[in-house]
Amino acid sequence: MENRKKVAFYTLGCKLNFSETSTIARNFAEEGFDRVEFDEVADIYVINTCSVTENADKQFKQIVKKAQKKNNKAFVAAVGCYAQLKPEELVAVDGVDLVLGATEKFKITDYINDLSKNDMGEVHSCEISEADFYVGSYSIGDRTRAFLKVQDGCDYKCTYCTIPLARGISRSDTMENVLKNASEIAAQDIKEIVLTGVNIGDYGKGEFGNKKHEHTFLELVQALDKVEGIERLRISSIEPNLLKNETIDFVSQSRTFVPHFHIPLQSGCNDILKKMKRRYLRELYVERVTRIKEVMPDCCIGVDVIVGFPGETDEKFLETYNFLNELDISYLHVFTYSERDNTEAVDMEEVVPMNARNKRSKMLRGLSVKKRRAFYESQIGKEKTVLFESENKEGYIHGFTENYVKVKCPWNPELVNTLHKVKLTKIDDDGIVRIDFI
């Protein structure tokens, strides 16, 4: 019997990256590779990179070292956003053999003729203008939920963001293929699908290689709601200007879509939003949150916010803080602004000192804890449905309600990947909600 080669994957960054790693892993399986965990000995290690934050860049070197410790003769390949933006930096890292850009990553097995180490790594990276075709992906690593990619790229020109440079123009999967992938996921007894992309509200643009919209995001949501076998559908992150009232209203009446939205804000100060070249002002954001809470009072609303953007004075930061404090939201994802090459913001004046950025980040993280606690408290005594996860954490099994409240109860393996009606009873010392089964 031939000795099958082993491949391991490490994914940095967003849900979209996880869905693409899964697709790349299936390509390796078709070529006869066995997948192993990243902390096991493998013949090839594939690192799917991210370049949204400075920290993700630094992590890359540590991950390469981790792979080399396991097997210093292993072949190391880098793909993803950082690989597209700065391939020469990655290939210069000791131990890296292959760097593939945005269009090449899905053909990685074509570039691996043999797995011998090279003195110099190879780079195959396209001009980002060539990233104009669509590759569908979904992840099925976690039995309880899957990430389903429906869109890629972005046509927005936010002044802090490198994603259009790393992923190219906005383009969408065909409706037919999204529904086929959703059905394949449902057939594997996965209970929840999370829709993912770079700018999913832009769905329909570039669906058949042209710029006009063949379908809208609302039509996609309506079609997915009819797919047999899916228990839950969750919208990941959607721009406030693309989250239309019709979509909010449909989700409120939907069979499968859950009451949970993650809506990037980035700043609660209109002056900063304009400098960022965001496509809305704070007043629109208030309208969206108000509408959601009108039709789904128990809806969970998550918010992305960036602190320390150039020109964000103490007064302008407090504008954001107070805006978020008064808004009926459930939690924050806080990002500390970091300068990125080839963005407009990198040349802006009024740079905020790093210690001020860190202080503001800490303040907003504290606000997030307070917001999540208040949201959880508002749910105590209510009956919800929980989807249980697969891990045993210190004798407890955890799960999430449809509106994204994290719950726990004593470990029971029979609960894994099952849905149960529960009553939320109290918030434990660790901030997780205890439950009673109904």
N, C-alpha and C positions, 0 to 999 in steps of 0.2 A: 504494500500500500504506500502511495507517495506521501511524503511529508508535507502537509499543507502549511502554507505561510500564514503567519498571524499578523493582524493589523489592529492598532488601538487608536482611539480618537480622543481629542480634548477640544472642548468648545468654549470659546470666550464670547461674552456679549449676550445678544438678544435671543428671543424665541425664534426669530427667523433663522439665525445661525444654527440653532438646534435642529430645526426642520431640515435644513440643507445638509448638515452633518449626517443625519439619518439616511437621506437619499444617497449621499456619497458612500456611506457604509454598505448600503444595499448593492451599489455598483461593485464594490470589492467582493461581496458575497457571491455575486454572479460570476466573478473571475476566479472563484475557488479559494478565497481567503477566509480564514476563521477570525471572527471578531473577539478580542479580549479586552479586559479593562485596562485603563491607561497605566495603572500601577502594577501591571503584570509584564512579563517579558514578551516582547513582540518583535517581529522582523521589520515592521514599518510603523512609525508613529505619525499621525496626521493631526496638525494643530489648526483649527479653524479660528482665525484671528478676528479681533474687533479693534476699531480705532476711534470709538466714541469718546473715551476718556484717556487721559495720560496714563492712568494706572494700568489699563489693558495693554498698552505698549510695553510697560516694564515687566508685566507678568510673563510675556512671551519668553524672555531669556530664562526665567526660572523654570518654565515648563519644559524647554529644550533640555536643560540640565537634568531635570527629573527623568526624562526619557533616556538620556545617556547613562544615568546611574543604573537603570534597569538593564540596558543593553547598549554598550558603547559602540557596538558594530551595527546597530539598527539604522535604517534609512529614515531620515526625518524630513517631512514635507510640510510646508506652510501654505495655507489657502486663506481666502476671506478678505475682509475690508483693508486691514493693515497691509496684507500681502499685495493688494492692488495699489494702495497709495504709496508705500515705501518698500518696494521689493528689494532694492539694493541694500537697505538697512537690515532686512531680515536675512538675506543670503550671506551677509557678512557675519552673522552670529555663528560662533563656533559650533559645528555639528549639524548645521542645516544643509540638506542636499538638494532640495527642490522648492521653488517658490512659484505658485501659480496665481494668476490674476482672476478677475471677475468672470471672464468667459471660459477660462481653461479649467477651473476647479471641478466642473462636473465631468471632465474627461480625464481625470487624474490617472486612471489606470492605463490610459494610452501613453502617458509620459514615463511610466515605470517599466523600463525594459529589463533591467536587472537591479537588484537591491544593494549593489556594492557601493561603499562610501566613496565620495569624490574629494579630491583636494579642494576643489572649488565647486560650490553649489551652482545649480542652473536656475535661471529665471525665465519663465514664459508668462509674459504679462502684456495684455492688449492695451491699446488706447481705449480709454473708457467710452469713447463714442462708439466703439464696436460692440459694447454690451447693450445690444438693442433687441436681443431675442430672449424668450422666456423659458425657464426650466422649472417645472412644477416640483414641489417637495412636500413631504410631511414627515413628522417624527413619530415613532411608535416605541420609544425606549421605555417610557413610563406606562405601565399597564392601565393606569386610571385616566390618563388624558393624553391627547396628541396635539401637536402644533401643526396646523394646516396652512401652508403658504398659498396666498391667493393673488399676491401682487409683489412687485419688486421695483426698486429704483424710485427716484423722486425728481419732480420738475420744479420744486420750490427752491428758493435761493436764500435760505436763512443764513445770516452773516457769520454764524459760529460753526456751521455744520459742514463736515466733509463727506457725508453719506452720498450726495449726488456724484461726487468725484470717485467714490469707491464702488458705487453700484449702478451708476448710469441713469438713463431716463426712466420715467414712470411707464411701467408696462404691466399687463395683467395676464393671468391664466385665463383660458377660455372657460366659460360657464360649464360646458360639458365636462371638461377635465377636472374642475373643482368638485363637481358633483360625483364624478367617478371616484376620485380620491377619498371623498367623504364616505362613500359607500364601502370602499375597501377598508377604511379605518373601522367603520361600524361593524363590519363582518368579523373583526378580530376582538370583539367583546371589549372595546374601549368605550367608556361611558361618556367621556367629555372631549369635545374638540374645541381648541382655541384658534381662532382665525388670526393669521399673522401676515405681515408684510412690512415694507418701509413706510408706506402711506396708504393704508387699506381703504380709507374713505374715497380715494381716487380710483377705486376699482372700476374696470371697464375700459379705461384708457389703454390703448395699445393691445387690446385683446386679440386682434387678428393682425398685429403688426402695423396698424395705422394709429394715428393720434386721436381719432374721434372715439367717443364712448359708444360701444355696442350695447353695454348694459350698465346699470347704475349699481352702487353699493346696496341700495334698498332692494333691487331685484335679486341680487346675490343672496341677501339675507332671507328674502321670501322663498327662494328656491331651496336653500339649505334647510329651511324649517320643515320641508316636506320629505326630506331624505329618511327612509325607513331605518330604524335601528339605532339612531342617535338619541341619547337621553338628554344631553346638554350641549349647547353651543355657547361659546363665550367670545365676545369681541375684545381683542387685546387693546391696542392703543389707536385712537382715532382723533384726527384734528378737529377742533371745535367748529371750524367753518365748514367742515365736510359732514359733520354729524347733524343731519337734518331732522326736523320735527317729525317727519313721516317715519323715519327709522326709529326714533325714540318711541313713537306711538305703536309701531308694529312690534317692537321688542316687548312692550308692556303687555301685549295680548298674545305673544308667541307661545307655541307649544314647547319649543326647546331652548330658545335664547334666554339667558339668565339675566337678572337685574344687576348688572355690573358693567360699568364703563370706566375705561382709563383714558383721560382726556388731557393731553399736554397743555399746560398754560405757559410755562417758562418764565413769565414775569407778571406781576399784578400791577405794574406801572406802565401806562400807555406810552410814555416817552421811550422806555426801554424796549417795549414790543415793536415800536417803529424802527428803532436802531437795529433790532434783530431781524427786521423784515418779515415778521410774522404776518399772517393774512387776516387778522382780526384784532379787535381791541377788547379790553376787559369787560365792557358792557355786553358784548356778544356771549362771553363766557358765562356771565351771570344768567343771561337768558337761557342758555343750554342747561345749566344746573337747575334752574327754577322749573323748567319744563319737565326734566327727568323726575324731580321730586314730586311734581304735581301728579304725574301718572303712575309713578312707582315710588311711593314714600319710603320703602325699605331698601331702595337701590343703593349699592355701594359705588362710590365715585372716587377713583384714584387720580392724582394730579402729578404731572412732571413739572419741576420748577428748577431753574438755573440761578445760582447766586454768584455775585461778583463779576457780572458782565461789565465791560468798559462803560463808564459813565454812570454806574449804579452807585450813587451817593448814599450816605446813611439814610437820608430822608426818603430816597426812592426805594431803598430796601424796606424801610418801615411801611411804605405804601403797599408793597407786596405782602409783608407779614400781616398787616391789619386786614387787607383784602381777603387773604386765605383764612384768617382767624374768624372772620364773620361769615364766610361762605359755608354752606351745608355740604361739606365734603367729608370723605372717610379716612383718607391717608395720603401721604405725599411720597414721591420719589424725588429726592433732593440731589442735584448735580452741582458740584463746584465747577465754575467756568474754568476751562483750561485752553490755552492758546493752541490753535491748530494751524499748521502751514497751509497756505493757499486758500485761506478764508479772508473775507473782508474784515472781520473783527480783529484779526491779528495786528492790523495797522492802525486800529482806533486809539485815540488818546484817552486820557482819564482812566488809566489802568488802575484797577482796584488791587491794593496790596494783598499778598497771599494770606497774611494773618487775619485781615478783615473778611476775606472770602471764607476762611475756615470758621470764624466766629459766627458768620451769618448762616453757614451750613448747619452748624450745631444748633442754632436757634430754631431753624425750620425743622430739623429732625426732632427736636423736643416738641414742637407744635404737632408734628405728625403723630407722635405717641399719644398726645392729648386727644387729637381728632379720632384716632382709631379707638381709643378707650371710650370716648363719648358715643361713637357709632355702635360699638359692641353693647354698651349699657342700654342703648335705645332698643336693642333686639332681645334683651333678657325677657323671658316669659313667653316668647313667640314660638310658634311651631314652624319648623323649616325642614328641608330635605338635605341630608349630608351624603357626600360621596367620600368614602374612606380611602386613604392612601395605603401604600404597601409596606411602610417601614414600622418597625418596633422601636420606639424611642423611649428608653428608660421605663419600659413596662406600659407604655400608652400607645394607642393608635390615634392618629390625627386624621382630620378630614376638613372639607370646606362645605359650607352651605351654599345654596345657589347664589346668595348675595355676598359671598366671599368672607363670611365669618369663620375664623379658624376654631375648630372644636377638638375636644379629646375625650377619650374614655379608656378604661383598662384594655390592654392589648387582647385582641381576639382575632386570630388569623382568618376566621370565617367571614369577618367583616370586610376584608380587603377587596377593593374594586366593587363594592355594593352600595346601593342607595338606600337610605333609611329615613323614615319620618322621625323627627326628634323634637323635644322641647328644650330650648336654651335656658339653663337654670341659673348659672352664676359664672362670674369671671374669676379664674384661679389666680394664684399669686404670680404666675408667669405670663399673665395677660391672655391666656387661652381660655375659651369658654367650655364649661362642663355641660353635659347634656343628660336628659332622661329619654329613653326610647319610648315611643308611643305605641 
